[in-house]
Amino acid sequence: MLVKVLPPEEGEERDPAHASLHLMSLGKRREVERALNHFNCYDDGSGETPGLLYGPGINVQLPLVGDDDPVMQVMVSMVEESLAWTVLERLARSLDWKMQDPKTGRVFGI
């Protein structure tokens, strides 16, 4: 998953295993989709897979909410791992998003 984490307050130390407690919105759905478009992630135009964007080595599932609703996280599936890591790293750094392991809740890149 990709998430955005509130920055810690001055002097605050956080356990990465509890970073989920400090999530903030990635933006409105339309803003998130537009941001992902800059990394060559687009829907297939069919209308049969709403919220599913296809990118280099990855598929990104946006939540099924309205265009002006906040998005707290997006689910990412790797299709071709050798491409995916490069895209995810660049995307996360550029947008100040983090990668979160959905099994453990651990956030990477804090």
C-alpha positions in Angstrom: 0.0 0.0 0.0 1.0 3.6 -0.4 0.2 6.0 2.4 1.1 9.4 3.7 2.3 9.8 7.3 2.1 12.9 9.4 5.6 14.1 10.2 6.6 13.6 13.8 6.5 16.5 16.1 9.9 17.9 17.3 11.5 15.4 19.6 8.8 12.8 19.0 10.1 9.2 18.5 7.8 6.8 16.7 7.7 3.1 16.5 7.5 2.2 12.7 5.2 -0.6 13.6 2.6 2.0 14.8 2.9 4.4 11.9 -0.7 3.6 10.8 -1.9 5.7 13.7 -0.4 8.8 12.0 -1.8 8.5 8.5 -3.1 11.5 6.6 -5.0 11.9 3.3 -3.0 11.4 0.0 -5.4 14.0 -1.5 -8.8 14.0 -3.2 -9.3 11.0 -5.4 -9.0 13.1 -8.6 -5.7 14.6 -7.3 -4.3 11.2 -6.4 -5.2 9.8 -9.9 -3.6 12.9 -11.6 -0.5 12.5 -9.5 -0.2 8.8 -10.5 -0.7 9.8 -14.1 2.7 11.5 -13.9 4.2 8.1 -13.3 2.5 6.6 -16.3 -0.3 5.0 -14.3 -3.6 5.1 -16.1 -6.9 3.2 -16.3 -7.5 1.1 -19.3 -10.4 3.2 -20.5 -12.9 0.3 -20.6 -14.9 1.4 -17.5 -15.0 -2.3 -16.5 -12.3 -1.9 -13.8 -13.1 1.3 -11.9 -10.3 2.7 -9.9 -7.6 0.3 -11.3 -4.6 2.0 -12.8 -2.0 0.2 -14.8 1.6 1.4 -14.6 5.1 0.2 -15.4 5.4 -3.1 -13.4 2.5 -2.2 -11.1 -1.3 -2.1 -10.8 -2.7 0.5 -8.4 -6.2 0.1 -6.9 -7.8 3.4 -5.9 -10.7 3.3 -3.4 -14.1 3.4 -4.9 -15.0 6.9 -3.6 -16.2 10.1 -5.2 -13.7 12.3 -7.1 -13.7 14.9 -4.3 -13.5 12.4 -1.5 -10.2 11.9 0.4 -8.0 8.9 -0.3 -6.1 7.5 2.7 -4.3 4.7 1.0 -4.0 3.0 -2.4 -3.2 -0.7 -2.8 -0.3 -1.6 -5.1 0.3 -5.0 -6.8 3.6 -5.8 -8.4 3.2 -7.2 -11.9 6.9 -7.1 -12.9 9.1 -6.7 -9.8 12.2 -5.5 -11.7 10.3 -2.5 -12.9 8.0 -2.0 -10.0 10.6 -1.1 -7.3 12.1 1.7 -9.4 8.6 3.2 -10.1 7.5 2.8 -6.5 10.7 4.4 -5.1 10.5 7.3 -7.5 6.8 7.8 -6.9 7.1 7.6 -3.1 10.0 10.1 -3.0 8.4 12.6 -5.4 5.0 12.6 -3.7 6.3 12.2 -0.1 4.3 8.9 0.3 5.4 5.8 2.1 5.1 2.1 1.4 3.2 0.1 4.0 3.2 -3.7 4.4 -0.6 -4.5 4.7 0.2 -7.7 6.7 2.3 -6.1 9.4 1.2 -2.4 9.2 4.9 -1.5 9.1 5.7 1.7 7.1 8.9 2.0 5.1 10.7 5.2 4.4 10.0 7.1 7.6 
